[in-house]
């Protein structure tokens, strides 16, 4: 067995798993339940991502690759087949988010200055029309209630018209949806890093991934920094959204049927972090950076 202290991948995994273990314990997930999910992920990756030239990976090949028994691989494969994991909903394309994106990017729902227009609830150019266009079969009132709940929409007292307060839908106080975001965002980051680690061998270009980090910032500046980071990050995401949003075929109205172009999910994630550093941690970090 490779010593975890000297294996860079083990060190990286432990750093990932440490906050994950904290989240699991806080939500009452014991190790056995986590272990079962890890087995399932190993089997799915072996069967779908490492089949090579074979049209379908075998249980025996997956067992050799994962270290699990063929019986266990078969059991996990049957669970995966029954749960249709490939059809899990992607939260960032949920109905409320799609309505907000349509409001921001669809010219039909913009005002003369190009900003999201103030909309009546009903009528030819209204919130009802917006919701029907972008939320599928969800009742417009249900979509509006959700946007009001997270303070994304305001109702004018005099006219009753609706205005958009923010350009991004982020669930507030809803742990289930925040956990869905957690699963989606972390998996996207790991997929990007995995691509960048392996792209040299395949000749592909790396994907953009950068982090800004300082480890000796005074606590007195943190309130101003949090606000500044949030404002600048929001501005950047709105600029990217104004470029990419109109090119989404659901927004542009371009028909996917008959098109030779496949649909690709893409985007950019921005997240803020802070971690109190004790003096010993800063010294250790400094020594490690100097050594490298």
N, C-alpha and C positions, 0 to 999 in steps of 0.2 A: 504493500500500500504506500502511496506517495505521501510524504509528510506535508500536512496542510500548511505549515508555516513557511515552506519553501516553494510551494506550487502557486504561481500567480493566479491561475484560474480558481483554485480553492480559496485563496485570499479574497478574490473578487466575489465569489459566491457567498462566502461568509458575511461579507459586508452587505450584500443584497438581502440575505436571509435574516440578518439580525433585526432590522425594522419590520420585516415581514412576520417574523415570529412574534414580535410585540403586538402587531395588529391581530394575528390569529388568536393569541391568548386573550386579548381584550374582548374578542367576539366569541369566545368559548369554543374554539376549534382545537381539539386535542391532536397530538402528534399522529395517532393512528389514522385519523381522518385526512390529515394533510398528506401522509404517506400514500394513502390510497389514490389521492388526486395526482401525486407525482408519478405513480406507476402508470396511470391513465395517460398522462402527458407524454411519458417516455414511449409508450406503445404507439400512440397516435403519431408522434414525430418519426419513429422508426418506420411505420407503415406508409406514411405519406411523404416524408421529406428525404428518405434515404433508400428509396426503392431502386435507384440507379437506372439501368436500362430495362429492368424488368417492368412489365406492365402492372404487376401487382406484387407487393412484397409478401412473403410467406410468414406464417407464424414462427417457423423455425429460424428464419433469418432475423426476425425481430427479437427472438429470444436470445440469439447469440449476441446481437448488438446491445441489448438492454441489460443482459444478465438475469432476466426473469425466466421462469420456466415456461415451456410452451403452453402448459395448462393455464398459467396466469395470463400470458399474452392473449390466449383465446378468450378468457373471461373478460378481460379489459376491452378487447375488440368488440365483443358482443354488447357490452355496456355502451360503448361509443356508438355502435350502430343503432341502438335503441333510443339514444338521447339526441341524435342528430345535432351534434355540436357545431357542425358547419353552418347551421341556420341560426345561431345565436344572434340576437339583435345587436347591432352596433349603436351604442347610445348616442353618439354625436350626430347620427342621422335620424334621431327620433322625431316625432311629429312636431313637438314644440320648437325644437332647434331648426327644423326645416321651414317652419312658418316665419321665424325670425330672419333666417337667411333670405327667404323670398321677399320679405318686407324691405330688407336692406338693398337687395340686388336687382329686383324686378322693377323695370322702369314703370310698369303699370301702377305701382304702389309708391312711387316717389313724388315729391313735390317739384315745383319749378326750379329749385336750387339743387336738385339731385339728392336731397336727403329723404329719409323715410317719411312719408306723408302722414298727417293726422287723418285717421280713418273713422267714419261712422261705423257702427256695428253692422248695419244692414244697408243694402243698396248695390248699385252696379259696380262701384269701386269702393269696397268696404272690407272690413275685417272678415266678414262671412265669406266673401269671394276669395280673399287671401287664404283663409283656412281651408276652404274647399279645394283650392288649387294645390296646396302644399302639405296638407295633413291627411290626405286620403279620405277615409270614411269616418274620421273623428268628428263629433259635433263641434261646431265653432265655439259654442258656449263653454264646452269642456276645455278646449285649447286656451281660450281667454282666461278662464279661471286659473289655469296653471300659470300663465304668464303674469297674472295679477298676484298670485301667491308668492312668486319669487321677485316681485317688484320690478318686473321687466317692462310693464305697461302701466300707464297712468290714464285715468278717466277725467276729462275736463268737466268740472262741476256745471258750467253754464251750457255747453254744447253737447256733452255726452260723448264727444269724439275721443278716440283712443290714440295715444302717442307712445312711441317706443322710447324707453328710457336708456337702454343699453343695446349694443349690437351683438351680444353673445348670450346664449342661454346657459346658465350654470345653476343646477339645482341648489336650493338653499334648505338646510335642515332636513334633508331627505337622505338618510344613510344608505338606503338601498340603491338609489341612483348614484350617489357618490362612490359606492363600492363598485358599481358598473364602470364609472369613469376611471377608478383606480385600476381595474383589470384592463381596460382598453389602453389607457395612457402608458402604463408600465410595459405592457406587451409590445406596444409600438416602439418604445425606447429600446427595449432589448432586441427587437427585430432589426432596428437600425444599427445598433452596435454589432450584432452578429453579422450583418451584411458587410460592415466596414472591416471587421476582423478577417472575413473570408474573401473579400472582393479582389485582393491582390492575386490570388491563385486563379481566379476565373477571368481576370482581365476587365472586370467591371469597374465603374467609377464609384468612389465612396459617396455616401449620402452625407449631407451637411449635418454636423453635430458639434456644438460648441457649448462650453460652460464658463461662466465668469465666477471666479471664487477668490475671496480674500479671507484670511483666518485670524486677523487681529484688529477687528473693527470695534470702536468704542460703543458701548451700549447707548450712549447719549444721542448718537446719530441714527439709531435704528428706526425710530418712528418716521423720520423724514425719508430714510432710505426705502422703507416698505412702500410708502406712498409714491415716491418717485419711480421705483421699479414697476409698480402696478400701472401707473399712468403711461409710462413709456412702452411697456409690454402691450398694453391695450391698444395704443396707437399703432404699433407695428402690426399687430394681428388684424386691425381694421384695414390697414393699407393692403395687406396680403389678401384679405377677404374681398376687397373691392376689385382686385385684379383677377382672383381665381373664381369668385362666386358667379359672375356672369358667364363663365365658361362651363359651368355645370349644366349638363344637358336637361336636367329637370327645371333649371331656371331659364335657360335660353329657349326651351321649347323644342330643341332638336330631338328628333325621334331616334331612339336606340335601335328599334326594329329595322332590320335590313342593313344596318351599319356594319362595316367591316372592322370598326374600331372597338376594342374591348373596353369595358368600364374599369377604371382604376380608382381606388380609394387612396387619397393622398392628403397631406396637410402638414402643419407645423405646430408643435406643442411648445408652450412656454410655461415653466413653473418656477416658483420662488422657493428658496430654502434658507434656513438659518439653523445653526447648531452651536450652542454655547461651548466655548473652548476653554478648558482649564490650562494653566500655565504649562503643566507637564505635557499635555497633548500638543501644544504649539511647539514646544521644544523638540518633541519626537518628530512631528511633521517636518520641521525645519531641517533636522538631521537627515531624514529620509530624502528630502528634495536635494540637499547638498550632495548626498551619496550618489544620487542618480545623475 
